[in-house]
Amino acid sequence: MEFLVIQFLNGLASASSLFLVASGLTIIFGVTRVVNFAHGSLYMLGAYIALTIVEQLPRDPWLYWSGILAAAVAVGIIGVAIEVLLLRRIYHAPELFQLLATFGVVLVIEDVALWIWGPEDRLGPRAPGLRGAVEILGQRFPQYELLLIAIGPIVLLLLWLLFTRTRWGTLVRAATQDREMVAALGVDQKWLFTSVFFLGAFLAGLGGALQVARAPTTLHMDLDIIAEVFVVTVVGGMGSVPGAFLAALLISELHAFGIMVFPKITLVLTFLVMAVVLVIRPYGLLGRPPTHARAAGPVRAIMLEPAPRALVAAGVAALAAAIVLPLMGGDYARIMATEMVILVLFAASLHFMMGPGGLASFGHAAYFGVGAYAGALLLKHLGAPMEIGLLAAPLAAGAAGILVGFFVVRLEGVYLAMLTLAFAQIAWSAAFQWVDVTGGDNGILGVWPSAWAKDKSVYYLFVLAVCVAGTLALRHAIHAPFGYALRAARDNRLRAEAIGIDVDRVRWAAFAVAAAFAGIAGALFAYAKGSVFPTYLAIPKSVDALLMVLLGGIETLSGPIVGALVFHGLQEQLVRWVEHWRAAMGLVIIGLVLAFPQGIAGFVRDRGWGRGRR
C-alpha cells in the first residue's frame, strides 16, 4: 500500500511538470492556431538558462527562485521574438507552413544550445531548503517533488483567474472560440497574439527551469518532451487548459503504475491513451468541435487544366537528366540519386492525402516502415527474393492503411494528424520490441536486391522507373473521378454528401492508396540500404515526409517532387560541408517559408509560370 501511494505521488509530480509545458502550448494554439513545434525547444532553453543563472548565484532560496523566474521570463521574451520576427509574417499562410517554420526554429535552437552549453549532460544544483525528504507512510519522498505537486494546481488556478477575471483573459477566451469575430470587433490581434505567445513561452520556460533541480539538462530535452506535450494537449482538447491538466494527470498516473504492470508498454503507453481517447472522443476530453476552418490549414482548390507544353517539356528534360546524370557520376552520386527518387514517391504518397484529400498525417512513416519490413521479413524467414518483397510491400502497407484509416478518417485537422502519429508510434514500438521477429534495435541486415539488380546503376534505373510510374499513377488518380470526389470532400463535406458522395469511404480509400505507395517506397529504400531498422517507422521519418511536402507546396501537384529534391539535396550537402548543419538547415527552412509561404512550387504557380495541371 505504501509503495502505491509513493507511485501515485510520483505521478502527480510528473503531471504538474507536464502540465506547465502543455498549458503553454494549448494556450498558443487556442488563440493563434499555430502548432508550435518549437515549444519543446523553449522548454529546453528554460532549463539551460536557469542552470546558467542559478550556478552563478549564492545558495540562497530567494535568489534561487528569482533565478528560476528570470529564466522563464527570458524564454517568454524569446517566444515574443519568434512570434514577431517569424510567425507574424506568415499568419495568413496555410497553418501547416507555420509548423514548418517552427521546425526550422527547433533546428536553429538545437545548434545554438550545442554551441553555447556544449554536448555534455549537465546537473544543476539542488533547490536550497528542499534537498531532503519527508516520510510518508514509512516511505521517504523528496521535498522538491511535493513542491512540484503543489505548483501544478496553483498554476491552473492562476490561469483560471487570469482568463475569467481579467479583460485580457476574456479576449483570449473569445479568440479561442472565434478569432475572426474578435478581429471584426476591433481588437488588435497583433498585440493579443504576442502576449499569448509570451505567456505560452513563459510557461514552457518555467517547466524547463523547474527540472534543473530534478534531472540532468540535455540537448535532447526538446524532442523528449514535445511528443508528450502534443499528446497531452490533444487528449485534453486543443485550447482547453483544464483539459490539459486532466490529460497530464491521466497520462502521468498511467505511466507511474503502468511501468509496474507492463514495463515494456511504457514506450508507447502515451500514444495508446491518445488513440483510445480520440477514437471515443474525437476532440479530446474537454475539447469542442472547431468552429474555424480545419486546424490543419485550409487547402485552396486546385484548378485542373491541361498541362502546358512548357511544363511538359520541363518534366521530360528533368526525367532525361535523372536518367543520365547519376550514371555519369560515381557510386555516391548513384546512391544519393536513388534515395532522392525514392523520397519523391514517399512525399508524393503523403501529398495525395494532404493536398487533394486534406488529410494531414504526422505518422506516414508507419507505412514506409511496414513496406520495408514486409520485404525484409519475407527474405529473412522465407528467403523470398526482391520481386516478391516488392509485391508484398504495398499489400502490407495498404492493409495497415485500411486498418488505421478506419479510425482516423472521421477526424479533422490536428486531431486526425495526432491520431495517425499515435498509430505510427504503436507500429514503431512493435518493431522495436518484437526482437524475435524484427531483430529489435539491431534491425534486419542483408536485405539486398536480386542478382540482376545488384549493380548500383541497374538498381537506380529500376528504382527510377518504379517511382516515376508510382508518382504518375498518383497524379492520374487525382485527375480521375475519384480525385474529384476526394477534393469535393475536402472542400465542403456537407455539399459532397448532399450530391451522393460517401465522404468517409472516399477518404478511407485515399488513406489506403497513399499507404500502399508509401510501402513501395519503403521496400525500395530497404533494398537500397541493405537493411531495415525501427527508425524507418519513427517520428523523424514522418517529419521528413511532412517537410518535403510543405517545402514544395501542398497546393500543387509538383510540390512533393520539388520538396523532396530540395530537402534531401540540402540536407546531404549541409551535413557534409557545414559544422552546425542543423542551424544552417533551420535557417534555410525559415528563409524558404518566408520567401515562399505557399511552397516553392506554389510560388512558381502563383507567379503564373507553368499554369495548368501541376
C-alpha positions as CSV (number, residue, x, y, z in Angstrom):
1,M,0.0,0.0,0.0
2,E,2.8,2.4,0.9
3,F,4.6,1.8,-2.4
4,L,1.4,2.5,-4.3
5,V,1.0,5.8,-2.5
6,I,4.5,6.8,-3.4
7,Q,3.9,5.9,-7.0
8,F,0.8,8.0,-7.0
9,L,2.7,10.9,-5.7
10,N,5.4,10.4,-8.3
11,G,2.7,10.5,-11.0
12,L,1.3,13.8,-9.5
13,A,4.8,15.4,-9.7
14,S,5.3,14.3,-13.3
15,A,1.8,15.6,-14.1
16,S,2.5,19.0,-12.8
17,S,5.7,19.3,-14.8
18,L,4.0,18.1,-17.9
19,F,1.0,20.4,-17.4
20,L,3.2,23.5,-17.2
21,V,4.6,22.9,-20.7
22,A,1.3,21.6,-22.2
23,S,-0.7,24.5,-20.9
24,G,1.6,26.9,-22.7
25,L,1.1,25.0,-26.0
26,T,-2.6,24.7,-25.7
27,I,-3.0,28.5,-24.9
28,I,-0.9,29.3,-28.0
29,F,-2.8,27.0,-30.3
30,G,-6.2,28.0,-28.9
31,V,-5.7,31.7,-29.9
32,T,-3.2,31.7,-32.8
33,R,-3.9,28.2,-34.3
34,V,-0.2,27.7,-34.5
35,V,1.0,24.1,-33.9
36,N,4.2,25.3,-32.3
37,F,6.8,22.5,-32.9
38,A,9.4,24.7,-31.2
39,H,7.6,24.6,-27.8
40,G,9.9,21.8,-26.7
41,S,12.9,23.9,-27.6
42,L,11.6,26.7,-25.3
43,Y,11.3,24.2,-22.5
44,M,15.0,23.2,-23.1
45,L,16.1,26.8,-23.2
46,G,14.3,27.4,-19.8
47,A,16.4,24.6,-18.3
48,Y,19.7,25.8,-19.7
49,I,19.1,29.5,-18.9
50,A,18.0,28.6,-15.4
51,L,21.1,26.4,-14.9
52,T,23.4,29.1,-16.0
53,I,21.8,31.7,-13.7
54,V,21.5,29.6,-10.5
55,E,25.1,28.3,-10.9
56,Q,26.3,31.9,-10.5
57,L,24.2,32.8,-7.5
58,P,24.8,32.2,-3.8
59,R,22.9,29.3,-2.4
60,D,20.1,31.5,-1.1
61,P,16.4,30.4,-1.6
62,W,15.2,33.8,-2.6
63,L,17.9,34.2,-5.2
64,Y,17.5,30.7,-6.4
65,W,13.8,31.1,-7.1
66,S,14.3,34.6,-8.6
67,G,16.7,32.9,-11.0
68,I,14.1,30.3,-11.9
69,L,11.5,33.1,-12.6
70,A,14.1,35.1,-14.5
71,A,14.8,32.2,-16.8
72,A,11.1,31.7,-17.5
73,V,10.8,35.4,-18.3
74,A,13.8,35.2,-20.6
75,V,12.2,32.4,-22.5
76,G,9.0,34.3,-22.7
77,I,10.9,37.2,-24.4
78,I,12.5,34.7,-26.8
79,G,9.0,33.4,-27.6
80,V,7.9,37.0,-28.4
81,A,10.9,37.4,-30.7
82,I,9.9,34.2,-32.6
83,E,6.3,35.5,-32.9
84,V,7.2,39.0,-34.0
85,L,10.1,38.2,-36.3
86,L,8.8,35.0,-37.9
87,L,5.2,33.9,-37.2
88,R,3.6,37.3,-37.6
89,R,4.9,37.3,-41.2
90,I,3.1,34.0,-42.1
91,Y,-0.1,34.0,-40.2
92,H,-2.0,34.2,-43.5
93,A,-0.1,31.2,-44.9
94,P,-1.7,27.7,-44.6
95,E,-1.3,26.7,-41.0
96,L,0.9,23.7,-41.6
97,F,3.5,26.1,-43.1
98,Q,3.7,27.7,-39.6
99,L,4.5,24.3,-38.2
100,L,7.3,24.0,-40.9
101,A,8.7,27.4,-39.8
102,T,8.7,26.4,-36.1
103,F,10.5,23.2,-37.0
104,G,13.2,25.4,-38.6
105,V,13.4,27.2,-35.2
106,V,13.9,23.8,-33.5
107,L,16.9,23.1,-35.6
108,V,18.4,26.5,-35.0
109,I,17.9,26.5,-31.3
110,E,19.3,23.0,-31.0
111,D,22.6,24.0,-32.6
112,V,22.7,27.3,-30.7
113,A,22.3,25.4,-27.4
114,L,25.1,23.0,-28.5
115,W,27.4,25.9,-29.3
116,I,26.7,27.7,-26.0
117,W,26.5,24.9,-23.5
118,G,28.3,22.0,-25.2
119,P,27.2,18.4,-25.8
120,E,27.5,17.1,-22.3
121,D,24.6,16.5,-20.0
122,R,24.7,18.9,-17.1
123,L,23.5,18.5,-13.5
124,G,22.1,21.6,-11.7
125,P,22.3,22.4,-8.0
126,R,19.6,21.2,-5.7
127,A,17.0,23.7,-4.7
128,P,18.0,25.4,-1.4
129,G,15.9,24.3,1.5
130,L,14.3,21.4,-0.4
131,R,17.2,18.9,-0.6
132,G,15.8,16.5,1.9
133,A,12.8,14.1,2.0
134,V,9.7,13.6,4.2
135,E,8.4,10.4,5.5
136,I,5.0,9.3,4.1
137,L,3.6,6.0,5.4
138,G,7.1,4.9,6.2
139,Q,8.5,5.7,2.8
140,R,10.8,8.7,2.1
141,F,9.6,11.1,-0.6
142,P,11.6,14.1,-1.9
143,Q,10.5,17.6,-0.7
144,Y,11.1,19.0,-4.1
145,E,8.6,16.6,-5.6
146,L,6.0,17.7,-3.2
147,L,6.6,21.3,-4.3
148,L,6.1,20.3,-7.9
149,I,2.8,18.6,-6.9
150,A,1.6,21.9,-5.5
151,I,2.8,24.1,-8.4
152,G,0.6,22.4,-11.0
153,P,-2.8,23.2,-9.3
154,I,-1.5,26.6,-8.3
155,V,-0.7,27.5,-11.9
156,L,-4.1,26.1,-13.0
157,L,-5.8,28.3,-10.5
158,L,-3.8,31.4,-11.6
159,L,-4.6,30.7,-15.2
160,W,-8.3,30.3,-14.4
161,L,-8.3,33.6,-12.6
162,L,-6.4,35.3,-15.5
163,F,-8.8,34.0,-18.1
164,T,-12.1,34.6,-16.1
165,R,-11.3,37.8,-14.1
166,T,-9.4,40.0,-16.5
167,R,-10.3,41.8,-19.7
168,W,-7.3,40.2,-21.4
169,G,-8.4,36.8,-20.4
170,T,-11.9,37.5,-21.8
171,L,-10.3,38.4,-25.1
172,V,-8.2,35.3,-25.1
173,R,-11.3,33.1,-24.5
174,A,-13.2,34.9,-27.2
175,A,-10.3,34.5,-29.7
176,T,-10.2,30.8,-28.8
177,Q,-13.8,30.4,-29.8
178,D,-13.9,32.7,-32.8
179,R,-10.8,34.8,-33.5
180,E,-12.3,36.2,-36.8
181,M,-15.2,37.8,-34.8
182,V,-12.7,39.2,-32.3
183,A,-10.8,40.9,-35.1
184,A,-14.1,42.2,-36.5
185,L,-14.8,43.9,-33.1
186,G,-11.6,45.9,-33.5
187,V,-9.3,44.0,-31.1
188,D,-5.6,44.4,-32.0
189,Q,-4.8,40.8,-32.9
190,K,-1.1,41.5,-33.2
191,W,-0.9,42.6,-29.6
192,L,-3.1,39.7,-28.5
193,F,-1.1,37.1,-30.3
194,T,2.2,38.5,-29.0
195,S,1.0,38.5,-25.4
196,V,-0.4,35.0,-25.7
197,F,3.0,33.8,-27.1
198,F,4.8,35.4,-24.2
199,L,2.6,33.6,-21.7
200,G,2.9,30.2,-23.5
201,A,6.7,30.5,-23.8
202,F,6.9,31.7,-20.2
203,L,5.1,28.5,-19.0
204,A,7.3,26.3,-21.2
205,G,10.4,28.0,-19.8
206,L,9.1,27.7,-16.3
207,G,8.5,24.0,-16.8
208,G,12.1,23.6,-18.1
209,A,13.6,25.7,-15.3
210,L,11.9,23.6,-12.6
211,Q,13.6,20.5,-14.0
212,V,17.1,21.8,-13.2
213,A,17.0,20.6,-9.6
214,R,15.3,17.3,-10.6
215,A,17.0,15.8,-13.7
216,P,20.0,16.4,-16.0
217,T,19.8,19.2,-18.6
218,T,20.4,17.7,-22.0
219,L,20.2,18.7,-25.7
220,H,17.6,16.0,-26.2
221,M,15.1,17.5,-23.7
222,D,13.2,19.3,-26.5
223,L,12.3,16.2,-28.6
224,D,11.9,14.1,-25.4
225,I,9.1,16.4,-24.2
226,I,7.4,17.7,-27.3
227,A,5.7,14.4,-28.2
228,E,4.2,14.0,-24.8
229,V,3.2,17.7,-24.7
230,F,1.4,17.3,-28.0
231,V,-0.4,14.2,-26.7
232,V,-1.5,15.9,-23.5
233,T,-2.7,19.0,-25.5
234,V,-4.7,16.8,-27.9
235,V,-6.1,14.4,-25.3
236,G,-7.2,17.3,-23.1
237,G,-8.7,19.2,-26.1
238,M,-6.9,21.8,-28.1
239,G,-7.3,25.1,-26.4
240,S,-8.6,23.7,-23.1
241,V,-6.3,24.4,-20.1
242,P,-8.4,22.3,-17.7
243,G,-8.3,19.6,-20.3
244,A,-4.5,19.8,-20.5
245,F,-4.4,19.4,-16.7
246,L,-6.7,16.4,-16.7
247,A,-4.8,14.8,-19.6
248,A,-1.4,15.3,-17.9
249,L,-2.8,13.8,-14.7
250,L,-4.3,10.8,-16.6
251,I,-1.1,10.1,-18.6
252,S,1.3,10.6,-15.8
253,E,-0.5,8.3,-13.4
254,L,-0.9,5.6,-16.1
255,H,2.9,5.8,-16.6
256,A,3.6,5.6,-12.9
257,F,1.5,2.5,-12.5
258,G,1.9,1.0,-16.0
259,I,5.6,0.5,-15.5
260,M,4.8,-1.8,-12.6
261,V,2.4,-4.0,-14.5
262,F,3.6,-3.8,-18.2
263,P,7.1,-2.4,-18.2
264,K,7.5,-2.7,-22.0
265,I,4.3,-0.9,-22.8
266,T,5.6,2.4,-21.3
267,L,7.4,3.2,-24.6
268,V,4.0,3.6,-26.3
269,L,1.5,4.0,-23.4
270,T,1.1,7.7,-24.0
271,F,0.1,7.1,-27.6
272,L,-2.2,4.3,-26.7
273,V,-4.0,6.6,-24.4
274,M,-4.3,9.2,-27.1
275,A,-5.6,6.7,-29.6
276,V,-8.3,5.4,-27.3
277,V,-9.4,8.9,-26.2
278,L,-9.6,10.2,-29.8
279,V,-11.5,7.2,-31.0
280,I,-14.1,7.7,-28.3
281,R,-14.0,11.5,-28.0
282,P,-12.7,12.9,-31.4
283,Y,-12.0,16.3,-29.9
284,G,-10.4,15.3,-26.7
285,L,-11.6,15.0,-23.1
286,L,-12.8,18.7,-22.7
287,G,-12.4,19.9,-26.3
288,R,-15.1,21.2,-28.6
289,P,-15.6,20.8,-32.3
290,P,-13.7,23.6,-34.1
291,T,-15.8,26.5,-35.4
292,H,-13.0,27.7,-37.6
293,A,-11.5,26.2,-40.7
294,R,-9.7,22.9,-40.4
295,A,-7.0,23.1,-37.8
296,A,-4.5,21.6,-40.2
297,G,-5.0,24.5,-42.5
298,P,-7.3,25.2,-45.5
299,V,-6.2,23.9,-48.9
300,R,-7.2,26.1,-51.8
301,A,-8.9,24.4,-54.7
302,I,-6.5,23.3,-57.5
303,M,-7.8,24.2,-60.9
304,L,-7.3,21.2,-63.2
305,E,-6.3,22.2,-66.7
306,P,-4.3,20.6,-69.5
307,A,-0.6,20.8,-68.7
308,P,1.1,23.5,-70.8
309,R,3.8,22.5,-73.2
310,A,6.4,24.3,-71.2
311,L,5.7,22.2,-68.1
312,V,5.6,19.0,-70.1
313,A,9.0,19.9,-71.7
314,A,10.5,20.7,-68.3
315,G,9.3,17.4,-66.9
316,V,10.8,15.5,-69.9
317,A,14.1,17.3,-69.5
318,A,14.2,16.6,-65.8
319,L,13.5,12.9,-66.4
320,A,16.3,12.8,-69.0
321,A,18.7,14.4,-66.6
322,A,17.6,12.0,-63.9
323,I,18.5,9.1,-66.2
324,V,21.8,10.4,-67.5
325,L,23.5,12.5,-64.8
326,P,23.7,9.9,-61.9
327,L,25.1,7.3,-64.3
328,M,27.9,9.8,-65.3
329,G,28.9,10.2,-61.6
330,G,30.4,7.8,-59.1
331,D,28.8,5.4,-56.6
332,Y,28.0,8.3,-54.2
333,A,26.0,10.1,-57.0
334,R,24.0,7.0,-57.8
335,I,23.3,6.2,-54.1
336,M,22.2,9.8,-53.5
337,A,20.1,9.9,-56.6
338,T,18.4,6.5,-55.6
339,E,17.5,7.9,-52.2
340,M,16.1,11.1,-53.7
341,V,13.9,9.3,-56.2
342,I,12.5,7.0,-53.5
343,L,11.8,10.1,-51.3
344,V,9.9,11.7,-54.2
345,L,7.5,8.7,-54.2
346,F,7.3,8.8,-50.4
347,A,6.5,12.5,-50.5
348,A,4.0,12.1,-53.3
349,S,2.1,9.5,-51.4
350,L,1.8,11.8,-48.4
351,H,0.7,14.7,-50.7
352,F,-2.0,12.5,-52.1
353,M,-3.6,12.5,-48.7
354,M,-2.8,16.1,-47.6
355,G,-3.3,18.0,-50.8
356,P,-6.3,16.6,-52.7
357,G,-7.6,14.8,-49.5
358,G,-6.9,17.4,-46.8
359,L,-5.8,14.6,-44.5
360,A,-2.8,15.8,-42.6
361,S,-0.7,12.9,-41.3
362,F,2.1,13.1,-38.7
363,G,2.7,9.3,-38.9
364,H,3.1,8.5,-42.6
365,A,6.4,6.8,-41.9
366,A,4.5,3.8,-40.4
367,Y,3.5,2.7,-43.9
368,F,7.0,3.4,-45.3
369,G,8.3,1.2,-42.5
370,V,5.7,-1.5,-42.9
371,G,6.6,-1.8,-46.6
372,A,10.3,-2.1,-45.7
373,Y,9.7,-4.7,-43.1
374,A,7.4,-6.7,-45.4
375,G,10.2,-7.3,-47.9
376,A,12.8,-7.8,-45.2
377,L,10.8,-10.3,-43.2
378,L,9.9,-12.4,-46.3
379,L,13.6,-12.5,-47.2
380,K,14.7,-13.4,-43.7
381,H,12.2,-16.0,-42.8
382,L,11.2,-17.4,-46.3
383,G,14.1,-16.5,-48.5
384,A,11.7,-14.6,-50.8
385,P,13.5,-12.5,-53.5
386,M,13.2,-8.8,-54.1
387,E,10.4,-9.2,-56.6
388,I,8.2,-11.0,-54.1
389,G,9.1,-8.4,-51.5
390,L,8.1,-5.5,-53.7
391,L,4.7,-7.1,-54.4
392,A,4.1,-7.8,-50.7
393,A,5.1,-4.3,-49.6
394,P,2.2,-2.3,-50.9
395,L,-0.2,-5.1,-49.8
396,A,1.1,-5.0,-46.3
397,A,1.3,-1.2,-46.1
398,G,-2.2,-0.8,-47.8
399,A,-3.7,-3.2,-45.2
400,A,-2.1,-1.1,-42.4
401,G,-3.6,2.0,-44.1
402,I,-7.0,0.4,-44.2
403,L,-6.9,-0.5,-40.5
404,V,-5.7,2.9,-39.4
405,G,-7.9,4.8,-41.8
406,F,-11.0,3.1,-40.3
407,F,-10.3,5.1,-37.1
408,V,-8.9,8.4,-38.4
409,V,-10.9,9.5,-41.4
410,R,-13.8,10.8,-39.4
411,L,-11.5,13.2,-37.6
412,E,-10.2,16.6,-38.8
413,G,-7.1,18.7,-38.7
414,V,-4.7,18.3,-35.8
415,Y,-6.8,15.6,-34.1
416,L,-6.5,13.4,-37.3
417,A,-2.8,14.1,-37.6
418,M,-2.1,13.2,-34.0
419,L,-4.1,10.0,-34.2
420,T,-2.0,9.0,-37.2
421,L,1.1,9.7,-35.1
422,A,-0.3,7.5,-32.3
423,F,-0.7,4.5,-34.6
424,A,2.7,5.1,-36.1
425,Q,4.3,5.1,-32.6
426,I,2.5,1.8,-31.8
427,A,3.9,0.3,-35.0
428,W,7.4,1.6,-34.1
429,S,7.1,0.1,-30.6
430,A,6.2,-3.3,-32.1
431,A,9.2,-3.2,-34.5
432,F,11.5,-2.1,-31.6
433,Q,10.4,-4.6,-29.0
434,W,9.4,-7.7,-31.1
435,V,13.0,-8.8,-31.1
436,D,12.4,-12.4,-32.2
437,V,10.8,-11.3,-35.4
438,T,12.1,-7.9,-36.3
439,G,15.5,-8.0,-34.6
440,G,14.6,-5.1,-32.4
441,D,17.0,-2.2,-32.4
442,N,19.6,-4.4,-34.3
443,G,17.2,-4.4,-37.3
444,I,17.3,-6.9,-40.2
445,L,20.6,-7.0,-42.2
446,G,21.4,-8.4,-45.6
447,V,18.3,-7.1,-47.4
448,W,19.9,-6.9,-50.8
449,P,18.3,-6.7,-54.3
450,S,18.1,-9.8,-56.6
451,A,21.3,-10.7,-58.5
452,W,20.2,-8.8,-61.7
453,A,19.9,-5.6,-59.7
454,K,22.9,-5.6,-57.5
455,D,24.8,-3.2,-59.8
456,K,24.1,0.3,-58.4
457,S,23.4,1.7,-61.9
458,V,20.9,-1.1,-62.7
459,Y,19.1,-0.7,-59.4
460,Y,19.0,3.0,-59.7
461,L,17.3,2.8,-63.2
462,F,14.9,0.2,-61.8
463,V,14.0,2.4,-58.8
464,L,13.6,5.4,-61.1
465,A,11.2,3.5,-63.3
466,V,9.1,2.3,-60.4
467,C,9.0,5.7,-58.6
468,V,8.1,7.6,-61.8
469,A,5.4,5.1,-62.6
470,G,4.1,5.4,-59.0
471,T,4.1,9.2,-59.0
472,L,2.3,9.3,-62.3
473,A,-0.2,6.8,-61.1
474,L,-1.0,9.0,-58.1
475,R,-1.2,12.0,-60.4
476,H,-3.6,10.1,-62.6
477,A,-5.8,9.2,-59.6
478,I,-6.1,12.9,-58.7
479,H,-7.4,13.7,-62.2
480,A,-9.8,10.7,-62.2
481,P,-13.4,10.9,-60.9
482,F,-12.1,9.5,-57.6
483,G,-9.8,12.5,-57.3
484,Y,-12.6,14.9,-58.0
485,A,-14.7,13.2,-55.3
486,L,-11.8,13.4,-52.8
487,R,-11.3,17.1,-53.4
488,A,-15.1,17.7,-53.1
489,A,-15.0,16.0,-49.7
490,R,-12.0,18.2,-48.7
491,D,-13.6,21.5,-49.8
492,N,-17.1,21.0,-48.5
493,R,-18.1,17.9,-46.7
494,L,-21.8,18.7,-46.5
495,R,-22.2,19.6,-50.1
496,A,-20.3,16.5,-51.1
497,E,-22.6,14.3,-49.1
498,A,-25.6,16.1,-50.5
499,I,-24.7,15.1,-54.0
500,G,-24.2,11.4,-53.0
501,I,-20.5,11.1,-52.2
502,D,-19.7,8.8,-49.3
503,V,-17.1,11.1,-47.8
504,D,-15.7,8.7,-45.2
505,R,-15.4,5.9,-47.7
506,V,-13.6,8.1,-50.2
507,R,-11.2,9.5,-47.6
508,W,-10.6,5.9,-46.3
509,A,-9.8,4.7,-49.8
510,A,-7.3,7.6,-50.3
511,F,-5.7,6.8,-47.0
512,A,-5.2,3.2,-48.1
513,V,-3.8,4.1,-51.5
514,A,-1.4,6.6,-50.0
515,A,-0.2,4.0,-47.5
516,A,0.3,1.4,-50.3
517,F,2.6,3.7,-52.3
518,A,4.5,4.7,-49.2
519,G,5.0,1.0,-48.7
520,I,6.6,0.6,-52.1
521,A,8.9,3.5,-51.3
522,G,9.9,1.8,-48.0
523,A,10.7,-1.5,-49.7
524,L,12.8,0.1,-52.4
525,F,14.6,2.1,-49.6
526,A,15.3,-1.1,-47.7
527,Y,16.8,-2.9,-50.7
528,A,18.9,0.2,-51.5
529,K,20.3,0.3,-47.9
530,G,20.5,-3.5,-47.4
531,S,18.9,-3.3,-44.0
532,V,15.8,-2.3,-42.1
533,F,15.6,-0.7,-38.7
534,P,12.8,0.6,-36.4
535,T,13.9,4.2,-37.2
536,Y,12.1,3.7,-40.6
537,L,8.8,4.0,-38.7
538,A,9.9,6.6,-36.2
539,I,8.7,10.2,-35.8
540,P,11.7,11.9,-37.6
541,K,11.0,9.9,-40.8
542,S,7.4,11.2,-40.7
543,V,8.6,14.7,-40.1
544,D,10.9,14.4,-43.1
545,A,8.0,13.5,-45.3
546,L,5.9,16.3,-44.0
547,L,8.8,18.8,-44.5
548,M,9.2,17.7,-48.1
549,V,5.6,18.1,-49.0
550,L,5.4,21.5,-47.3
551,L,8.6,22.9,-48.7
552,G,7.5,22.0,-52.3
553,G,3.9,23.2,-51.7
554,I,0.8,21.4,-50.6
555,E,-1.4,23.1,-53.1
556,T,0.4,22.0,-56.3
557,L,0.9,18.5,-57.7
558,S,4.5,19.1,-58.4
559,G,5.2,20.3,-54.9
560,P,6.2,16.9,-53.4
561,I,8.7,16.3,-56.2
562,V,10.3,19.7,-55.8
563,G,10.2,19.4,-52.0
564,A,11.8,16.0,-51.9
565,L,14.7,17.0,-54.2
566,V,15.3,20.3,-52.3
567,F,15.1,18.9,-48.8
568,H,17.2,15.8,-49.3
569,G,19.8,17.6,-51.5
570,L,20.2,20.4,-49.0
571,Q,20.4,18.1,-46.1
572,E,23.1,15.9,-47.7
573,Q,25.2,18.9,-48.7
574,L,24.9,20.7,-45.4
575,V,25.8,17.6,-43.4
576,R,29.0,17.3,-45.5
577,W,30.2,20.9,-45.6
578,V,28.8,22.7,-42.5
579,E,29.7,22.0,-38.9
580,H,26.5,23.3,-37.4
581,W,24.4,21.9,-40.2
582,R,21.1,21.8,-38.2
583,A,21.2,25.5,-37.7
584,A,22.0,26.1,-41.3
585,M,19.2,23.8,-42.4
586,G,16.8,25.5,-40.0
587,L,17.7,28.9,-41.4
588,V,17.2,27.7,-44.9
589,I,13.8,26.3,-44.0
590,I,12.8,29.5,-42.3
591,G,14.0,31.5,-45.3
592,L,12.1,29.3,-47.7
593,V,8.9,29.6,-45.7
594,L,9.2,33.4,-45.6
595,A,10.1,33.7,-49.3
596,F,7.6,31.0,-50.5
597,P,4.7,30.8,-48.0
598,Q,2.8,28.6,-50.5
599,G,5.9,26.4,-51.0
600,I,8.4,26.5,-53.8
601,A,6.2,25.1,-56.5
602,G,3.3,27.1,-55.2
603,F,5.4,30.3,-55.6
604,V,6.1,29.4,-59.2
605,R,2.4,28.7,-59.8
606,D,1.3,32.0,-58.2
607,R,3.7,33.9,-60.4
608,G,1.9,32.5,-63.4
609,W,4.6,30.1,-64.6
610,G,3.5,26.8,-65.8
611,R,-0.2,27.4,-65.5
612,G,-2.5,24.4,-65.7
613,R,-2.3,20.9,-64.4
614,R,0.6,20.8,-61.9
